[in-house]
Structure formats: C-alpha cells, structure tokens
C-alpha cells in the first residue's frame, strides 16, 4: 500500500481487482464502495469522487458526475492512479438511491476501443448492477424489499438458496427475515458464538463455508436443514453500518465463488442496505399513519 498526493491509501498497481464500484451523493462525495480491501474502502469514503479515484482531470470527472446525477449515463477516460495507464469510468444515476449516482471504474485493457474484453465484461456488470438497483428501488414495503434482496442476490451469483438474517432488537440474535429458493422458517443464529456468519457481521467482510460439517453445531444444523453444502455469508452494509448478513447457499460443495460473483454481491449488499433502510423508513410511516389521530 502507498499514499498518493491526495492522501488516499491505495494498492501500488491501481484499483483493487482492477475494478471499483462507487456510489456518490448529491455533493459528489463517495457514499458507498465495493472493494475487497477494507483499508482502501475506508480511505475514500466521504471524499470527493475525483479525489478518491486520484484522477488528474478532477474537474472533468466532477462535471461528468454532476451530469450523471441529472440522469445521464456517460463514459469518461482519465489517467489511472499512479499514471500507469488509463482509467475508464462509467457513470449514471443510482436507481436505488434517488439523487445519488453510481460509478464503475475500470483499468483499461488492450482492445481497440481502449477497454478490451476485460472492460466490456465490467460494463456488462454495470448494466446488471443497474437492473438490481432498479428492482430493489421498485419495492417500498419492508417485507417486499427483503424478498427482493434475496432474489436479486441469487440472480447475480448462481446460488440456489438465499436467506437474509437481521439482528433482533437486543443485537444478540440474528433472525431469518426473508428467503428465496428455500423455506428458512424462524431460524435464529446467536451472536455470542464465533461462527462464520457472526464473524462476517463483526468484521463486515464476506466469509465462506466450504464444508458445512466443519461449522458449529447450530450453523451445521441450519445448513443441513436448508440443503446447503457450501455457503457464502455476505454482510449487508452501508458504509461501516452492517444491517444484516445474506447466506447464499449451494447444494454442491464449492471451494470458493468466482471473482465476478463476489464483486456483484458486494454491490448488491450495498444496494440492499440502502433498500432496507428505505423500507424501514416506509414501515415507520405506515405505523405512524395508522396511529395518528388525523389519519388513523
């Protein structure tokens, strides 16, 4: 890791994994980020988009980001961090968060269009992310939002089971609140044990269960009951605030999931956290309307 002139700590060879998906707010500051490197993510949250990506034409990128907030979808090319090559940045409005934008930064490939197959595959990911965000934004009722979160997670990674767990009021128990591809019932996981899902929540980092039999008795029983051999536990987080954890399960044993699915699930988790917050606010409004003497 090294610090550039903006004070942002970043890997020496540029973006983590060669791609970065960033959400930015109406002030053009980074509000959400998908990055495997936690230090890198923490270092750019809240910074202006152009500063966070360390591009040389900062004013040009900020203008483009402003246009994206106005509803446009556009592509800009900038010198990448460290000046080692070109950075291709696709910008557009964030369908999951009105008034905000979404940027996908790609390290340029060698193709004739300056992006190549690598960049084109990332552009396809951008379109898929947009579809997910639109779908999550379409629902406002809390139960519908939670079901959509599970369904969208399945759609981007090829898993066969998805269960959303959220902390109860005490914060000591993770409770299943929605599921897709399986009936989760009233499954509960204790936050007082060092299990894989609990560690995912505590560290805000995805964890993978390769062998269900190697888990604690509680987790192993849950995975057996849901017919899962291997599972990914993906935190649902907005910034550093974890709203829950998604279990993505496969009936066949897996050593790991592919990088593309991992990237997409990180972005889905960000959009899911936004959608859950919006659904919670909507639920409070419904409750207030039902008890308000003027409306109820």
C-alpha positions in Angstrom: 0.0 0.0 0.0 1.1 3.6 -0.6 -0.3 7.1 -0.2 -0.8 9.2 -3.2 -0.8 13.0 -3.3 -4.5 13.1 -2.2 -3.6 11.2 1.0 -5.7 8.2 -0.1 -4.1 4.9 0.6 -4.2 2.6 -2.4 -2.5 -0.6 -3.8 0.6 0.2 -5.8 -0.8 -1.3 -9.0 -4.0 0.7 -9.0 -7.5 -0.4 -8.2 -8.2 -3.5 -6.1 -9.1 -6.2 -8.5 -8.9 -3.8 -11.5 -12.4 -2.6 -10.9 -14.2 -0.4 -8.4 -17.9 0.3 -8.0 -18.6 3.6 -6.2 -21.8 5.3 -5.1 -21.7 9.1 -4.7 -24.1 11.5 -3.2 -25.6 14.9 -4.3 -22.4 16.6 -3.1 -20.3 14.3 -5.4 -18.7 12.6 -2.4 -18.2 8.9 -2.1 -21.0 7.4 -0.1 -20.7 3.7 -0.8 -17.9 1.5 -2.2 -17.4 -2.1 -3.3 -13.8 -3.1 -2.5 -12.2 -6.2 -1.1 -9.5 -4.1 0.5 -11.1 -2.7 3.7 -8.3 -0.1 4.3 -8.7 1.2 0.7 -12.5 1.5 1.1 -12.2 3.3 4.5 -9.7 5.7 3.0 -12.0 7.1 0.3 -15.4 7.1 1.9 -16.6 10.7 2.2 -14.0 12.1 -0.2 -14.9 13.8 -3.5 -15.2 11.3 -6.3 -12.3 12.7 -8.3 -10.1 12.8 -5.2 -11.0 9.2 -4.2 -10.1 7.9 -7.7 -7.0 10.1 -7.8 -7.5 11.1 -11.5 -5.6 14.0 -13.0 -8.6 15.7 -14.6 -10.5 16.1 -11.4 -12.7 18.9 -12.6 -13.7 17.0 -15.7 -14.7 14.0 -13.7 -16.7 16.1 -11.2 -18.6 17.7 -14.0 -19.4 14.3 -15.5 -20.6 13.1 -12.1 -22.8 16.1 -11.9 -24.3 15.2 -15.3 -24.9 11.7 -14.1 -26.9 13.0 -11.1 -29.0 14.8 -13.7 -30.0 11.5 -15.3 -27.3 10.9 -18.0 -25.2 7.8 -18.5 -21.8 8.5 -19.8 -18.2 7.2 -20.0 -15.1 9.2 -19.3 -11.4 8.3 -19.6 -8.8 9.6 -17.1 -5.2 8.8 -16.2 -5.3 6.0 -13.7 -3.8 6.1 -10.2 -0.1 6.4 -10.3 -0.2 7.4 -14.0 0.3 3.8 -15.0 -2.4 3.7 -17.6 -6.0 4.8 -18.5 -9.0 4.6 -16.2 -12.4 4.1 -17.9 -15.2 5.3 -15.6 -18.9 4.7 -16.4 -21.3 7.0 -14.6 -25.0 7.1 -14.2 -27.8 7.8 -11.7 -28.2 5.3 -9.0 -31.7 3.8 -9.4 -31.6 2.5 -5.8 -30.9 5.9 -4.3 -32.7 8.9 -5.7 -30.5 12.0 -6.1 -27.3 9.8 -6.0 -25.0 8.4 -8.6 -23.1 5.2 -9.4 -19.6 5.0 -11.0 -17.8 1.9 -12.2 -14.1 2.5 -12.6 -12.2 0.0 -14.8 -8.5 -0.3 -15.5 -8.2 -0.1 -19.3 -7.5 -3.2 -21.4 -5.7 -3.6 -24.7 -8.7 -3.8 -27.0 -9.1 -1.4 -30.0 -11.7 0.6 -28.1 -9.3 1.2 -25.2 -11.3 -1.1 -22.9 -11.0 -4.6 -24.3 -12.8 -7.8 -23.2 -11.9 -7.0 -19.6 -13.6 -3.7 -19.8 -16.6 -4.9 -21.7 -17.2 -7.6 -19.1 -17.1 -4.9 -16.4 -19.5 -2.8 -18.5 -21.9 -5.8 -18.5 -21.6 -5.9 -14.7 -22.5 -2.2 -14.6 -25.7 -2.9 -16.5 -26.6 -5.8 -14.2 -25.9 -3.7 -11.2 -28.3 -1.1 -12.6 -31.0 -3.7 -13.1 -30.6 -4.9 -9.5 -30.7 -1.3 -8.2 -33.9 -0.6 -10.1 -35.6 -3.7 -8.9 -34.7 -3.0 -5.3 -35.9 0.6 -5.7 -39.2 -0.6 -7.0 -40.4 -2.0 -3.7 -41.0 0.0 -0.6 -42.8 -2.3 1.8 -40.2 -3.9 4.2 -41.2 -7.5 3.5 -41.1 -7.0 -0.3 -37.7 -5.3 0.0 -36.3 -8.2 1.9 -37.6 -10.7 -0.5 -36.2 -8.7 -3.4 -32.8 -8.6 -1.7 -32.7 -12.4 -1.6 -34.0 -12.8 -5.2 -31.5 -10.3 -6.6 -28.6 -11.9 -4.7 -29.5 -15.3 -6.3 -29.7 -13.7 -9.8 -26.1 -12.4 -9.8 -24.2 -15.4 -8.3 -25.9 -18.6 -9.4 -26.6 -19.7 -5.8 -29.6 -21.9 -5.1 -30.5 -20.7 -1.7 -30.6 -17.2 -0.2 -31.6 -16.3 3.4 -31.4 -12.8 4.9 -30.6 -12.6 8.6 -31.0 -9.4 10.6 -30.1 -8.6 14.2 -33.0 -8.5 16.7 -33.6 -5.5 19.0 -31.2 -6.9 21.5 -28.4 -7.3 18.9 -27.7 -10.7 20.4 -29.5 -12.8 17.8 -29.6 -12.9 14.0 -33.0 -13.8 12.8 -34.1 -15.0 9.3 -36.4 -12.4 7.9 -36.6 -13.4 4.2 -35.6 -16.3 2.0 -35.6 -17.3 -1.7 -35.2 -20.8 -3.0 -35.8 -22.3 0.4 -38.0 -22.1 3.5 -36.0 -20.7 6.3 -38.8 -20.6 8.9 -37.8 -18.8 12.1 -34.2 -19.7 12.0 -32.0 -17.9 14.6 -28.3 -17.6 15.0 -26.6 -16.5 18.2 -24.3 -13.5 18.0 -22.5 -14.9 21.1 -20.5 -17.6 19.2 -17.6 -17.2 16.8 -19.4 -18.7 13.9 -18.8 -17.9 10.3 -21.9 -15.6 9.9 -21.2 -13.8 13.1 -17.6 -13.1 12.1 -18.9 -11.8 8.7 -21.1 -9.3 10.6 -18.5 -8.3 13.2 -15.8 -7.7 10.5 -18.1 -6.5 7.7 -16.3 -9.0 5.5 -17.7 -11.9 3.5 -16.9 -15.3 4.7 -17.2 -18.7 3.0 -18.3 -22.1 4.4 -16.5 -24.7 2.3 -17.8 -27.7 4.4 -21.0 -27.4 6.4 -19.9 -30.2 8.6 -16.9 -28.2 9.8 -19.2 -25.4 11.2 -20.6 -25.1 14.7 -23.5 -27.4 15.6 -26.0 -24.6 15.2 -24.7 -23.5 11.7 -24.2 -27.0 10.5 -27.8 -27.9 11.5 -29.2 -24.8 9.7 -27.2 -25.6 6.6 -28.3 -29.2 6.6 -32.0 -28.2 7.1 -31.8 -25.9 4.1 -29.9 -28.4 1.9 -26.8 -26.4 1.7 -23.3 -27.9 1.3 -21.3 -24.7 0.8 -22.3 -21.1 1.7 -21.2 -17.5 1.4 -22.1 -15.2 4.2 -22.2 -11.7 2.7 -22.6 -8.7 5.1 -25.4 -6.3 4.1 -23.7 -3.0 4.9 -23.9 0.7 4.1 -20.5 2.2 4.8 -19.5 0.7 8.1 -23.0 0.1 9.3 -24.0 -3.6 9.0 -27.7 -4.2 8.6 -27.5 -8.0 8.4 -26.0 -10.9 6.6 -27.0 -12.8 3.5 -26.5 -16.5 3.3 -26.0 -17.6 -0.3 -26.1 -21.4 -0.5 -25.1 -24.1 -3.0 -26.3 -27.7 -2.8 -22.9 -28.9 -4.2 -19.6 -28.4 -2.4 -17.6 -25.4 -3.6 -14.1 -24.2 -2.6 -14.9 -20.5 -3.4 -17.1 -18.4 -5.7 -15.7 -16.7 -8.8 -14.4 -13.1 -8.6 -17.2 -11.7 -10.8 -19.9 -13.1 -8.4 -18.0 -11.8 -5.4 -17.8 -8.3 -6.9 -21.5 -8.2 -7.8 -22.6 -9.5 -4.4 -20.6 -6.7 -2.7 -22.5 -4.2 -4.8 -25.9 -5.9 -4.2 -25.2 -5.8 -0.5 -24.7 -2.0 -0.6 -27.9 -1.5 -2.6 -29.7 -4.0 -0.3 -28.6 -1.9 2.8 -30.0 1.2 1.2 -33.2 -0.6 0.2 -33.6 -2.0 3.8 -33.2 1.5 5.3 -35.7 2.9 2.9 -38.1 0.0 3.7 -37.7 0.6 7.4 -38.5 4.3 7.0 -41.6 3.4 4.9 -42.7 0.9 7.6 -42.4 3.7 10.3 -44.5 6.0 8.1 -47.2 3.3 7.8 -47.2 2.8 11.6 -47.4 6.5 12.3 -50.3 6.9 9.8 -52.2 4.0 11.5 -51.9 5.6 14.9 -52.1 9.3 14.1 -55.5 10.7 15.1 -55.7 12.8 11.9 -55.0 9.8 9.6 -55.9 6.7 11.5 
